Amino acid sequence: MFQIEEELKKLPKSPGVYLMRDARDTILYVGKAVNLHNRVRSYFRPNIGRGPQIDRMVSLIDHFEYIVTDSELEALVLENNLIKEYSPKYNTLLKDDKTYPYIKVTLGESYPRVMFSREMKKDRSRYFGPYTSAAAVKDTIELINKLYRLRTCHKKFPRDMGTDRPCLNYHIGKCMAPCQGNLTEEEYGRQLEQAMDFLNGNYGAILRELEEKMTQASENMEFEEAITYRELLQSVRSVAQKQKMTDSDGEDKDIIALAKDENDAVVQVFFVRGGRLIGREHFYMTHVSDNTKAEILQSFVKQFYAGTPFIPRELMLQEEIEEGTIIETWLSRRKGNRVRIRVPKIGAREKLVELAAQNAALVLSQDRERIRREEGRTIGAAREIAALLGLTGIGRMEAFDISNISGFANVGSMVVFEKGKAKRSDYRKFRIKSVSGPDDYACMREVLERRFLHGMEEREERKEKSLDQELGSFTRFPDLLLMDGGRGQVNIALEVLRDLGLDIPVCGMVKDDSHRTRGLYYNNEEIPIDHRSEGFKLITRIQDEAHRFAIEYHRSLRSKSQVKSVLDDIPGVGPARRKALMRHFGSLDEIRQADIDQLCEIPEINRRCGQEIYNFFHEKN
């Protein structure tokens, strides 16, 4: 038995990482400490203004564990790794799965190439970026290869030199064809250096060169060539205009600021490379309710730069962070050069940080508006339906539909909406067992009885075992039952619920002659509903979803039955041989036309089985 008071006494006065766990052994929180003894004990002292979120977390702690490290820096790295691995509920978390594109120059090979890359490796290549737009990176690479006629092939030199004719790129003037051995590495290297100057933002030389060539071609009345140079010139100018100058020192830096509300925060990052703003990106942080801006920034910096391959020379932050010195040391070791963290107070740099903060606030505001609209379509729509029916509230709605063709393969569908949103993990399909003909009422009775009996059995089992985990899809009963139809379907549902002793409101979704939703049938009367309201739109979505889900299931059973009715009636042909036949021949017609030798070409079909298949189809004819 874990005794918290006793274990607190055993804590070492060393740096390390601690993990708070609940009674189910779930990790609630991961933290770093310079002194584990002092830090972990602080959680269990009388409340000293920690905030309600930490208080809730502490109330759930059943036991803790810790890992001792040699230094605070090692503890910081381990903390990052564990947060990324377990995503604890009470840690401020970065919601990000992006990988940024780079332009890679393969300096480690003969006749280097300029390539697109999603990762930055420790090889002999040179990397430019990261960039925020993959499309822009690909356009830039294409432009560079046009301008400097660099190779794009995967040949290995000098091994593949002169082994083949030059490719199409050479013939259309897009490659110098080093593969032919008529170009030295020095000559190729001069073109490559110009390409890297271009990537560093030095556009002047290439702009002048293209203008001269365009003018010369025009004077020589070589108008097609002049148009080509003009288009290249426009492309280079477009790239040059996108690279907005932000600082004259030419260094790489990231400018980081945030905006927050009660539950979420948005961090905005401006990426400056070589003194030029190349792009920006925003990131969402969760579990921030009790955290200051400085604490959120600190969590972001640790989590973001633990996962990105590129670390700039400088981070410009909105506020001072507590662990700034140790984070600087960690980032410097990762980069292999000194990394500085600064909080500018005046001048142009402070204006850039302020601009980043304004952008973050704008994203957060727009997101709030999007959430408000989404809630109107979902939670607000569910409230409209509840008010229309006179119910106190609707959290979960379940809708049912039946599908068949003249009684063939009767199936039922159950779709679930919670807080106005589809909860697809709780959808269920039913293959009707007791009804053979086209009787929708009998089919619906079977589906509802199976659904609620299953739920009642699960509830009883949970009660006997004293289980307290989250309720499953059948164990949770709806606040409103929606039937695809009017009075008849509603009465069937009410009979089933009455027989099972359940009290759940039942509402019918009534359609007009054009099969469009017209209104709701509830308590023996049809209730009209405003077709422009969000409640009506939600009812329509639910009805369409129940119908779609049932139709898809019926279609899948029908297609399986069609294959089964032909091939599975052949003696010796089971599922494996049926799949092999369809995979080899592609259709039943091809199987029917095959002779015995062709059938026996399939490894799964022996001579005897091939004879059975052949006889089956030809006897049918």
Secondary structure by P-SEA (a helix, b strand, c coil): cccaaaaaaacccccbbbbbbccccccccccccccaaaaaaaaacccccccaaaaaaaaacccbbbbbcccaaaaaaaaaaaaaacccccccccccbbbbbbbbcccccccbbbbbbccccccccccccccccaaaaaaaaaaaaaacccccccccccccccccccccccccccccccccccccaaaaaaaaaaaaaaaaccaaaaaaaaaaaaaaaaaacaaaaaaaaaaaaaaaaaaaaacccccccbbbbbbbbbcccccbbbbbbbbbccccccbbbbbbbcccccccaaaaaaaaaaaaaacccccccbbbbcccccaaaaaaaaaaaaaccbbbbbbbcccaaaaaaaaaaaaaaaaaaaaaaaaaaaaaacaaaaaaaaaaaccccccbbbbbbbbbccccbbbbbbbbbcccccccccbbbbcccccccccaaaaaaaaaaaaaaaaaaaaaaaaaaccccccccccccccbbbbcccaaaaaaaaaaaaaabbbbbbbbbcccccccccbbbcccbbbbcccccaaaaaaaaaaaaaaaaaaaaaaaaaaaaaaaacccccccccaaaaaaaaaacccaaaaaacccccccccccccaaaaaaaaaaaaaac
